[in-house]
Amino acid sequence: MQHVIEDSLKPRLTERVDILTAVNILRSRGYRNEDLIAEITRLFYVDLDEYNDVVQLSA
């Protein structure tokens, strides 16, 4: 069963440490780098500039 997440209920990820935590959790659940952006934006509002910096530094 697929869960639907309403956009109005999504948390915001704007801090580097929060984005890094989310990225690390998704990676530990088996998401590949190319799938991270789709999943993280499905779950959160993300500062994409910070997201790109985090992914580049943590790769």
ZATOR-90677 format. One line per 10 residues: number of its first residue (from 1); their letters; for each residue x, y, z of C-alpha. Coordinates in steps of 0.001 Angstrom, whole numbers, always signed. Example, Ala and Ser with C-alpha at 12.3 -4.5 7.8 and 13.67 -1.06 7.14 Angstrom:
<nodes>
1 = as = +12300 -4500 +7800 | +13670 -1060 +7140;
</nodes>
This chain:
<nodes>
1 = mqhviedslk = +0 +0 +0 | +1413 +3332 -1012 | +1199 +6156 +1499 | +154 +9583 +309 | +1845 +12538 +1949 | +97 +15867 +1637 | +2403 +18716 +658 | +1079 +20910 +3451 | +2312 +18388 +6021 | +5862 +18084 +4733;
11 = prltervdil = +8623 +19267 +7038 | +11192 +21717 +5707 | +14845 +20767 +5435 | +16955 +23887 +5180 | +19815 +23195 +7574 | +22824 +21282 +6273 | +22871 +18895 +9236 | +19195 +18000 +8765 | +19676 +17354 +5062 | +22753 +15238 +5752;
21 = tavnilrsrg = +20835 +13204 +8321 | +17996 +12577 +5869 | +20440 +11624 +3102 | +22264 +9209 +5407 | +19006 +7580 +6514 | +17843 +7146 +2920 | +21223 +5702 +1920 | +21058 +3254 +4827 | +17661 +2140 +3500 | +19216 +1335 +143;
31 = yrnedliaei = +18507 +4427 -1932 | +21139 +5103 -4566 | +22476 +8616 -5157 | +20431 +9023 -8330 | +17218 +8094 -6452 | +17826 +10321 -3427 | +16466 +13548 -4891 | +13143 +11993 -5881 | +12610 +10434 -2467 | +13801 +13340 -344;
41 = trlfyvdlde = +11610 +15836 -2237 | +8667 +13464 -1901 | +9083 +13508 +1871 | +10350 +17050 +2558 | +10578 +20585 +1266 | +14322 +20785 +671 | +16708 +23679 +125 | +18109 +22291 -3129 | +21296 +24365 -3053 | +22152 +22943 +372;
51 = yndvvqlsa = +21086 +19468 -768 | +23461 +19607 -3745 | +26334 +20759 -1519 | +25655 +17961 +988 | +25479 +15252 -1665 | +28686 +16444 -3338 | +30576 +16571 -42 | +29282 +13247 +1254 | +29747 +11250 -1953;
</nodes>
